[in-house]
Amino acid sequence: MRVTLFRGATGRSPVLEYIQSLAKPERARVLEGLEQVERRGLDAVRVQFRQIEGKLGEVKNRLS
């Protein structure tokens, strides 16, 4: 599965900016969760999915 972060018309990615603003341990857990999604898809560990519309979905990374 491929993870693509949202980019607005200006090219900014609020999701990436948020991830970059996290403290190093939290950022590492979020990035690990995204890597899990790319490797294991819907079977990723500690990750919840919700389909919003069509191919657009929401990923929640449980940081605990």
N, C-alpha and C positions, 0 to 999 in steps of 0.2 A: 504494500500500500504506500502511496506517496503522500507526504504531508506538505501542503502548500499554505504558507501563512498569508493572511489577507493583506493586500496593499491597496490603498486608496488611489484616487485619481492623481494625487500629487506624487505618488510613488512611496509615500511613507507607510510603514508597517507598524501600527499601534501594538500589535501582538509582540513583534520582535523588540520594540522599544520597551515594552513592559518586562519581557524576559531579561533584557539587558540591565534593567534597573534593579533586579532582585539581588539579594546578597548571594555570594558565591555558592554556598551549600544549596540554597533553594533553586538557583539557576541550574545547577548541575542535575538536581532531581527532575526539573521540568524538561530539560534537554534529554535526559535518559528516558523519560516517558515518551517523548516524541520519537526517539530512536526505536523504542519498543514498538510503537505503532507502525513505523515503517517496516520493521523486521517481521512482526507477528500479526499485524492487522488488528482485527477485532478481538484477537486472543491476547492482546497486550496485557501485562500484569499491572495492577493498580491504576488502570485507566478506564474511564467510563465514556461511552459514546451516546450521542443523541443526534438523529437525523433531523435537520431543520427543513430542508426542501431540496429535492433532486439530489445532486452530488454534494450539496453544502451540509456540513455537519458541525457539531460541537464536540470538542474533546475536553474532558475534565481529568486532570492528573491529580490523583489522591496522594498528597505529599507525605503522608504518615508512613 
